[in-house]
Amino acid sequence: MKIETENKLVSTLVWMSITAFYCYQLILRSLPNIIMPEIMAKYTIGASEFGSYSGIYYVSYIVVHIPIGLLLAHFGGKKVLPICIALTALGLAPIVYSNLWESVIVGRVLTGIGSSAAIVGALQTFRIIYPTKFSRMLGFTVFFGLLTAVYMGSYLTKLIQVIGIDRALHILFYAGIILALITFVLMPKSAIEESKNNNIWLEIKAIICNPIIILSSLFAGLMIGPLEGFADAWGSAFFGAVYGIKKIQADYFTLSMYLGMCIGCITLPYIADKTNSHIELTIFSGVVMFMCFIYLLSTHASQNSLYYLCIVCGIFCAYQVIIISKIATFVPEKLSGMTAAVANMIIMAFGWVFHQYIGRNMDRLWDGTTQNDIKIYSNDNFVSSISIIPVAMLIAIIGFMVIRTILKRRVSYS
C-alpha cells in the first residue's frame, strides 16, 4: 500500500510539473497573435517577416523532438526539463533588450527548442505512468494548457496596454525562470527515465518507415491550420481587418478557439475511447472545421456569431489528441511513446508551413498601402491568404477517409 501511494505521488508530481511547463510554453507560443502590432511597429517589418518570426518557432520546435526524447530517456526529467523551461523563457530577452530583428528571430528559435520538451516529455512519460489512460491524461494536460492560454492571453493583452510590452515580457521572463526552479525541486529524480535501449535508431527507423504512421501524421498536419496559423498569429488581425473588430475583442474571439479546444480535449478523447472511433471522429472534426472556415471567410458572419464559431472550431481542434493516441497504436507498445512524439513532430511542422504561406502571400498581394511606415493589408488579402486553411482541411479529410478504408480492410483480412 505504501509503495502504491508513493507511486501515485510520483506520478502526480510528474504530471503537475509537465503540465505547468506545457501551460507556460503555450502562452509564449500564442504570444505573436497578441503582440503583433507592437512587434511590427517596433521593428518596422511586414507580414512576410512576421510570418517568419511566428513560423520559425515551429521549425526549431519540431527538429529537436527526437533529440529531446533521447535526452529525457538518458538523463531524466529532473535535469532536462528545468533547462528547457529556462531556455523557453530566455527566448523573450531579445524583444526586451535588443532592437535587432535578427536577435528576435534567434530568441524565437530558443523558445521553440525549449518548448519542445513539454509535449515530448508528456508523450513519453504518460505512456509509461498512465498506460490505460494515455489519451485522457494527455487531454487533461492540453486542457489546462489551453485554459491558461485563454485567460492569460486575455489578461496579457490588457496588461500590455497598461504597463507596456517591455514590462509585461519582463514578468513572463521571470515567471519562466521561477517555474524552472520549482520544476527542479518538484520533479522526482527517477522521472522520465526509461530503460536504456541500444537499438533506439532501429526503432526510429521502424517508425518513420511505416507508411500509415507517416501518412496519418501528414494528413493530421494539414488540419492544424485553425490553431497554428490562424489562432496563434493571424486571427486577431483578420478579425480587425475583415470584420472591423477592435483589438481587445478580436483577441478575445481568437482566444475563444483555445477555450473551445479545452472542451474538446476532455470530450473528444472520452468519446473516441468509448466508441473506438478515433479515425471517424478525426474526419468529422475536419468536416466541422472546414465548414467553420468557409463561413468565416465568406465575411458574412455576424459579430455575435463569431464567438460561437470560434468555440465550435476550437472544440474540434482537439482532434490532435485523439489522432496522436491512435497513431501510437500502429506499433508495438514499447514504440508507442516515440511514435507519438514523431507524429506530433510531423503535425507541428505544418504550423511553420501555414505561417510561411500566409505571411508570404499577404506580402505578395499587398497593394503598397502604408500607415506610419507600417504595411496595411486589405480584406481580400486576408481572405485569400487564409483560404489555404480550408483547402488543406479538405485534402486531409479525403486522406483520412482513404486511411480508414485501408485499416478496415486490414481488419477484415485478419
Steps between C-alpha positions, in 0.01 A plus 500: 500500500785738589678428170176557308447833678857607422453407133184709484680794660788473252256475207310805626816709543619405151161585350485835684853598395448416133154661493631824654776510238248429223283789623793742501631409155151522353471860618827581321391307190187715462687821588548620137123532456486733801809715435482520118434879480778584747750270329424626148522861615818462709698317232321649193433160344231367266283190492770286341752575776237455767399169345863390518516606866185302584593203286863459607368391839358185341818423307712506816222329694478197273864439408593432863215259577710185465817647661293626795338157530843335513624750760194439718548124474871523586523779760146512641249781533648652817806613304356561153164670567625794717770579240239496222263722699780754556585485129135564413497809720837621371349536154308806622815696586578636149158666468559685826870581472581515128399713204642250251237296316747216448543458876123479542494212249777325695297546818196343338716203398611455863138510615407235244785270601420526870125461449546169321586327829150563640309289250779246443522449876124456519482254210785283625413512868122465497535185287703349784321623814146506354495210250120455504414871528753649259265701278297628796802613704648663190161663446498636856849646452397672177175610669682684778753638254233646275296631792810682620567636150143631471485688828865603515484612137201722573669635814829553315330711232366736767826492695702610195267795449541605864872446572648459150640202312849512656383477861240236412764282334729551800230341714468206260877454494542489878195275530679248278818509709299448819312210336832339404618512862170364634505216245852404605384478862172314432609259227598160646852390411379183328237669284501440126783251507440204275707189467807550286455360154790455264263455206342845523592593143351175370180586683493850350557348156211259557275795581593732214488216246140416592285660225177505704672690781655754264187551288276532806739756648517698175122512463467599867752778430284634219223550757712708739438834323212629718715479811853547366474763234175673586448500878865545597595773252257634239160468670484836677630691197246319279206592724620858520549545125209295363234548768612836641531369855711682760824341619388384846182341365688347206748343743206373705343332195830341404569376853150349509632237258731386778204499738314276255799270477496475881153348470608277213805368685270352765206387287657371177748254664217369720270444199781349292603257776143394571404446135843406360441748220821706497530520121128566447500775762807656340321508163191654659720761670650591163155541344383731781815715487475518120141629522594750773774655287289511186241700694768715665669584169166585339527828702124480565518367855350730763717617788272318744548171315880529476552412865297179473658419164845516658386291798365225272809504279718486811317196637588299194860627493540243779510232229878512556467320833296211361691453175840498676376238746365297206826525304684373808301174472638425152820362660588267790454646850874559555511732196178688573657791692759576232236449228276760664795742516584447130134548404481822700825618339355456150168659594666804656719547192190618317477794740809638326351421158179691571681798653741524207230469234265752659775755567658475156165507322396809699811684381460370144147644479580821689393810303768731644282678757681609818414689817780638717742283298297187587353290219120496481339189354158490335203277587545299180866453587412338832221285355713377210798414719306324776301299244788250505359368829171354366675379183751302707216377722315355201810309387539360853138386517537307176833356618357371828205346319749300292697398812176393670420276202849346509478427874152348461629267230794394716260408781272304267795309349637410843 
